[in-house]
Amino acid sequence: MYSVIKTSGFQYKVNAGQILRLPLQQVEVGTTLTFAEVLLASDGTSIQVGVPTVAGAKVSAEVLLHGKDDKVMVFRRKRRKGFRRLRGHRQQFTEVVVTGLEAGSQKAAAEPARIEFARKRAHAWAVRHTPSSKPLTRAEKIQQGLEKPAKVKKNSRRKEA
C-alpha cells in the first residue's frame, strides 16, 4: 500500500516504514505528525484518486530528527567581466519515518523493527553531525584544578628514546 501526500508545497510518494526528509517542520522530535492532505491512495489492486484529496485518508509519521543537509556551493560568473560570486547554502530538514497509512477501511502499519531501525539511524546521524567539544586549553585545565600538563621539550623526548 502506498499514498501520495502533499506537505510544505511538495508531493511525496510514501510507503509504511519509509524514512522521509521533509523541509523543516516546527515540531519536537518524537512527536507524531498526521498528514491529512492525501492526493492518492493505493492498496495494490485499486487506486483512489482525490478530488483534490482522498476523503478519510491520512498518513501518520514519527519525527526522528532535525538537521542541515550538506552544503551546496553556488558559483556565478560572467565571462570577460571579472564578475565572480561564491555562495554556500545548507538546507534545514526534518526526518520522519512513516508509521501508518489509512485510506477508508484499508490500513497499513510499519513493522516495529523498521521503526526501531529508523530511530537508531537517526540517533547515529545526530551523534556524527553534532559539533564535538574542543579540548581544554592548558590555562583552562590549570584554572579548573586539573592535573597540570607538563611542558615537554623536543630535545628531552629525543634523549629518552
Secondary structure, 3 states (H helix, E strand, C coil): CEEEEEECCEEEEEECCCEEEEECCCCCCCCEEEECCEEEEECCCCEEECCCCCCCEEEEEEEEEEEECCCEEEEEEECCCCEEEEEEECCEEEEEEEEEEEECCEEEECCHHHHHHHHHHHHHHHHHHCCCCCCCCHHHHHHCCCCCCCCCCHHHHHHHC
